[in-house]
Amino acid sequence: MILVGDDAGNRKYIDDKTDVIDLDGKYVVQGIIESHNHVDASAWITYTG
């Protein structure tokens, strides 16, 4: 997924090689696996047991 929005705003990015999926008003959440930690919390857990 590289772009979301209305048809008018995206039309210039669409060509014959573009797959366009009309969600018909439905919501989509991109499947990103994002792993991070909060350094202060990690340090607290690590050093206080």
URCOR-V360404 format. One record per backbone hydrogen bond with DSSP energy under -1.0 kcal/mol. CO is the residue of the C=O (numbers start at 1). NH is the residue of the N-H. If there is no record, write none. Layout:
((CO,NH) (CO,NH))
//
This chain:
((6,10) (7,11) (10,13) (11,14) (15,18) (23,26) (30,32) (38,42) (39,43) (40,44) (41,45) (42,46) (43,47) (44,48) (45,49))
//
